[in-house]
Amino acid sequence: MKMLYSMLVGATLLTASCANAQSSDMNENPVGQISVSATGQSYQVPDTATVSAGVVTQASTASGAMSANAAQMNRTIDELLKAGIEKRHIQTSQLSLQPRYDYSNRQAPKITGYEARNTVSAKSENIDKVGAMLDALVTAGANNINGVSFSIKDPEDAQSEARKEAVKKARKKAEEMANAAGVGLGRIMQISEGGGGFSPPQPMMMRAAAMDTAESTPVAAGEQTLSVTVNMTFAIKQ
């Protein structure tokens, strides 16, 4: 009987101890939270340009279209190499051969010839020479320029600046919300990085009216925006 009484007393004391611990934890770790998100941005001038250019040829036979295309494309690639573009930065992005049809008659379409397309992308880290390179490509035989895109080779520093700005904005937003609600802002309970990325500039490229003029095609790289979004959760001080 005495043993049973002792066990009941021990269980009661253990339950009371657990209840006191839970109550203490609730006082030390407030339940109320404020969750915010913010986006930081930084700006940097691009230092890398990627040109997409190619050759389109037509002939009465498939072999004729491909042969003419290969000759012009070889001259185009040679011009890229002369401009200082490394072979590893020249990549074929499109190669196709398609028949050309005559739909003028009401009968079934008839093949009248073939069209071959070969497009390469070339990356250059000397943006100042991109315009002259485009002119040289056209002179060498490229008759299809899809455009120029710009990028940043090492964006880590710019992303770091954007990240710091995002954290600063998020904390300020949380402080404003806490003040408006009449509560105190506690410690950071959770922080994570959300969506972010690049907002590439819209490149400006204009073909020169006459290719034999001294001026090259003007190309403006503009400025690139890098953004980072952070999500933060703060405790509310009771």
CORZIHU-V251234 format. One record per residue. N is the residue number from 1. RES is the residue in three letters. SS is DSSP state (@ for helix, = for strand, . for the rest). OMEGA is omega in radians with two decimals (NA if undefined). BURIAL is b if it has 16 or more other C-alpha atoms within 10 Angstrom, else e. Layout:
# CORZIHU-V251234
N&RES&SS&OMEGA&BURIAL / N&RES&SS&OMEGA&BURIAL
This chain:
# CORZIHU-V251234
1&MET&.&3.10&e / 2&LYS&@&-3.14&e / 3&MET&@&3.12&e / 4&LEU&@&3.13&e / 5&TYR&@&3.13&e / 6&SER&@&3.14&e / 7&MET&@&3.14&e / 8&LEU&@&3.11&e / 9&VAL&@&3.13&e / 10&GLY&@&3.13&e / 11&ALA&@&3.14&e / 12&THR&@&3.13&e / 13&LEU&@&3.13&e / 14&LEU&@&3.13&e / 15&THR&@&3.13&e / 16&ALA&@&3.12&e / 17&SER&@&3.12&e / 18&CYS&@&3.14&e / 19&ALA&@&3.12&e / 20&ASN&@&3.12&e / 21&ALA&@&3.13&e / 22&GLN&@&3.12&e / 23&SER&@&3.12&e / 24&SER&@&3.13&e / 25&ASP&@&-3.14&e / 26&MET&@&3.12&e / 27&ASN&@&-3.10&e / 28&GLU&@&-3.12&e / 29&ASN&.&-3.10&e / 30&PRO&.&-3.11&e / 31&VAL&.&-3.08&e / 32&GLY&.&-3.10&e / 33&GLN&=&3.00&b / 34&ILE&=&-3.12&b / 35&SER&=&-3.12&b / 36&VAL&=&3.01&b / 37&SER&=&-3.13&b / 38&ALA&=&-3.12&b / 39&THR&=&3.07&b / 40&GLY&=&-3.10&b / 41&GLN&=&3.00&b / 42&SER&=&-3.03&b / 43&TYR&=&-3.12&b / 44&GLN&=&3.11&e / 45&VAL&.&3.13&e / 46&PRO&.&3.11&b / 47&ASP&.&-3.14&b / 48&THR&=&3.11&b / 49&ALA&=&3.08&b / 50&THR&=&-3.12&b / 51&VAL&=&3.05&b / 52&SER&=&-3.09&b / 53&ALA&=&-3.12&b / 54&GLY&=&-3.07&b / 55&VAL&=&3.04&b / 56&VAL&=&-3.14&b / 57&THR&=&3.13&b / 58&GLN&=&3.12&b / 59&ALA&=&-3.12&b / 60&SER&.&3.12&e / 61&THR&.&-3.14&e / 62&ALA&@&-3.14&b / 63&SER&@&3.12&e / 64&GLY&@&3.13&b / 65&ALA&@&-3.13&b / 66&MET&@&-3.13&b / 67&SER&@&3.12&e / 68&ALA&@&-3.13&b / 69&ASN&@&-3.13&b / 70&ALA&@&-3.13&b / 71&ALA&@&-3.13&e / 72&GLN&@&-3.12&b / 73&MET&@&3.09&b / 74&ASN&@&3.10&e / 75&ARG&@&3.13&b / 76&THR&@&3.14&b / 77&ILE&@&3.09&b / 78&ASP&@&3.14&e / 79&GLU&@&3.09&b / 80&LEU&@&3.12&b / 81&LEU&@&3.11&e / 82&LYS&@&-3.12&e / 83&ALA&.&3.09&b / 84&GLY&.&3.12&e / 85&ILE&.&-3.14&b / 86&GLU&.&-3.12&e / 87&LYS&@&-3.11&e / 88&ARG&@&3.12&e / 89&HIS&@&3.09&e / 90&ILE&=&-3.06&b / 91&GLN&=&3.07&e / 92&THR&=&-3.12&e / 93&SER&=&3.11&e / 94&GLN&=&3.07&e / 95&LEU&=&-3.08&e / 96&SER&=&3.05&e / 97&LEU&=&-3.07&b / 98&GLN&=&3.09&e / 99&PRO&=&3.03&b / 100&ARG&=&-3.04&b / 101&TYR&=&3.04&e / 102&ASP&=&-3.12&e / 103&TYR&.&-3.04&e / 104&SER&.&3.13&e / 105&ASN&.&3.13&e / 106&ARG&.&3.09&e / 107&GLN&.&3.14&e / 108&ALA&.&3.14&e / 109&PRO&.&-3.11&e / 110&LYS&=&3.12&e / 111&ILE&=&-3.14&e / 112&THR&=&-3.13&e / 113&GLY&=&-3.09&b / 114&TYR&=&3.12&b / 115&GLU&=&3.12&b / 116&ALA&=&3.12&b / 117&ARG&=&3.09&b / 118&ASN&=&-3.09&b / 119&THR&=&3.09&b / 120&VAL&=&3.01&b / 121&SER&=&-3.11&b / 122&ALA&=&-3.11&b / 123&LYS&=&-3.14&b / 124&SER&=&3.10&b / 125&GLU&.&3.08&b / 126&ASN&.&-3.05&e / 127&ILE&@&-3.10&b / 128&ASP&@&-3.09&e / 129&LYS&@&-3.09&b / 130&VAL&@&-3.14&b / 131&GLY&@&3.11&b / 132&ALA&@&3.12&b / 133&MET&@&3.11&b / 134&LEU&@&3.12&b / 135&ASP&@&3.14&b / 136&ALA&@&3.12&b / 137&LEU&@&3.14&b / 138&VAL&@&3.11&b / 139&THR&@&-3.11&e / 140&ALA&@&3.12&b / 141&GLY&.&3.10&b / 142&ALA&.&-3.13&b / 143&ASN&.&3.12&b / 144&ASN&=&3.11&b / 145&ILE&=&-3.08&b / 146&ASN&=&3.10&e / 147&GLY&=&-3.13&e / 148&VAL&=&3.06&b / 149&SER&=&-3.08&b / 150&PHE&=&3.14&b / 151&SER&=&3.12&b / 152&ILE&.&-3.06&b / 153&LYS&.&-3.13&e / 154&ASP&.&-3.06&e / 155&PRO&.&-3.02&e / 156&GLU&@&-3.11&e / 157&ASP&@&3.13&e / 158&ALA&@&3.10&b / 159&GLN&@&3.11&b / 160&SER&@&3.10&b / 161&GLU&@&3.13&b / 162&ALA&@&-3.14&b / 163&ARG&@&3.12&b / 164&LYS&@&3.13&b / 165&GLU&@&3.14&b / 166&ALA&@&3.12&b / 167&VAL&@&3.14&b / 168&LYS&@&3.14&e / 169&LYS&@&-3.13&b / 170&ALA&@&3.13&b / 171&ARG&@&3.13&b / 172&LYS&@&3.13&e / 173&LYS&@&3.13&b / 174&ALA&@&3.12&b / 175&GLU&@&3.12&b / 176&GLU&@&3.12&e / 177&MET&@&3.14&b / 178&ALA&@&3.12&b / 179&ASN&@&-3.14&e / 180&ALA&@&-3.14&e / 181&ALA&@&3.12&e / 182&GLY&.&3.12&e / 183&VAL&.&3.10&e / 184&GLY&=&3.13&e / 185&LEU&=&-3.11&b / 186&GLY&=&-3.07&b / 187&ARG&=&3.07&e / 188&ILE&=&-3.14&e / 189&MET&=&-3.12&e / 190&GLN&=&3.08&e / 191&ILE&=&3.14&e / 192&SER&=&3.12&e / 193&GLU&=&-3.12&b / 194&GLY&=&-3.09&e / 195&GLY&=&3.11&e / 196&GLY&=&3.10&b / 197&GLY&=&-3.06&e / 198&PHE&=&2.98&b / 199&SER&=&-3.05&e / 200&PRO&.&3.09&b / 201&PRO&.&3.06&b / 202&GLN&.&-3.08&e / 203&PRO&.&3.11&e / 204&MET&=&-3.14&e / 205&MET&=&-3.13&e / 206&MET&.&3.09&e / 207&ARG&.&3.09&e / 208&ALA&.&-3.11&e / 209&ALA&.&3.13&e / 210&ALA&.&-3.06&e / 211&MET&.&-3.10&e / 212&ASP&.&3.11&e / 213&THR&.&-3.09&e / 214&ALA&.&-3.09&e / 215&GLU&.&3.11&e / 216&SER&.&-3.14&b / 217&THR&.&-3.13&b / 218&PRO&.&3.10&b / 219&VAL&=&-3.14&b / 220&ALA&=&-3.09&b / 221&ALA&.&-3.14&b / 222&GLY&.&-3.10&e / 223&GLU&.&-3.09&b / 224&GLN&=&-3.14&b / 225&THR&=&3.06&b / 226&LEU&=&-3.08&b / 227&SER&=&3.08&b / 228&VAL&=&3.12&b / 229&THR&=&3.10&b / 230&VAL&=&3.07&b / 231&ASN&=&-3.08&b / 232&MET&=&3.08&b / 233&THR&=&-3.13&b / 234&PHE&=&3.02&b / 235&ALA&=&3.06&b / 236&ILE&=&3.10&b / 237&LYS&=&3.14&b / 238&GLN&.&NA&e
